[in-house]
Amino acid sequence: MRSFKAVSAVALVLVASAIVLAQDPVKVDPAHYKTLFENASVRILSINSPAGATSKMHQHPDSIVVPLTNAKVRFATPDGKSEDHDMANEVPTYSPAGLHNPTNIGTAAMSAILVEFKAAAPGKAVLPGSRPGMTLNVLAEGPYAMAYRSTASATFAEPAGTTHDFDQVVIALNAAQLSLAIDGKPAKTTWARGDAQFIGRGVPHEAKNTGGKPVDMVIVAIK
């Protein structure tokens, strides 16, 4: 027969697991948070919140949010305090891990892409200050990653077999014709605003601007 202490320990583990699960935004608020991609390195979420909508208390690890609209959001914390933040369209923000409950207090719906960093500690990769055929303007930076506002020129191309020693999440800011083939898989050739693709460190890929005009994007580069 199990001892009372053993049963209590199991119960505590189950309760703690339930609490952690309850704090996952995708679990507690699937109407506003949806998973676009997830692996051992990152989770990419789409956020869509009508004006006046309130989420539920949840937590994120360190993350970068990329707003796709202008928005005003009130973040309530478990201690009963709250802070209002203006979120500018297409301007990424780095946020440390934490627990909060956001409310869209603006007058219009808000939309964003959230990149969560899942590693236990930041990596050691050196992130680039420049890339051929592409402008890089750093807009957000933290221990795990850096977010660039980037424009791929009309002639931008990376040959087959190209690799980088950092992970990256590419988020389109406009409709575009850009071919991206990752690790021999079929290429993504047509992009809509908000489309996101993950390219792992050391993973061979090939990219080419096929639309004949510059392509705007946010690149989240992960150390």
Secondary structure, DSSP 8 states (H G I E B T S, - for coil): ---HHHHHHHHHHHHHHHHHHHT-HHHH-TTTEEEEEE-SSEEEEEEEE-TT-B---EEE-SEEEEESS-EEEEEE-TTS-EEEEEE-TT--EEE-SEEEEEEE-SSS-EEEEEEEE-SSS-------S-BTTEEEEEEEE-SSEEEEEEEE-TT-EEEEEE--SSEEEEEESS-EEEEEEETTS--EEEE-TT-EEEE-TT--EEEEE-SSS-EEEEEEEE-
